[in-house]
């Protein structure tokens, strides 16, 4: 039976292939609620929950392409510091929110910086990574 279009609640623990935990609803003691297969979650997570039954726990491996996508080098941009007021105060490793010309915000990582240029990585921090989840389906609203 499909859970597509239904509101669900799950607990999950997310790990990388090396076992590093990157997120856990259990650690926060706060289940995640979302509408299954509505595009609110990464593709592989949605697909796993779609066919689960309440009370079931499933371990899934999600390749990068079905998670946050592959890392894209075209999303690494270098700009002159002089074009960005305040950029001189940033440091490598800082996470910042930039904006498109129309004002839409998007997150970026300061990947490199020298006296004249600053490089931003606009990839999602999980891009290019295969993910593993232990998912427990707690509730389905009919």
Secondary structure by P-SEA (a helix, b strand, c coil): cccccbbbbbcbbbbccccccccccccccbbbbbbcccccccaaaaaaaccccccbbbbbbbcccccccccccccbbbbccccccccccccccbbbbbbcccbbbbbbccccccccbbbbbcccccccbbbbbbcccccccc
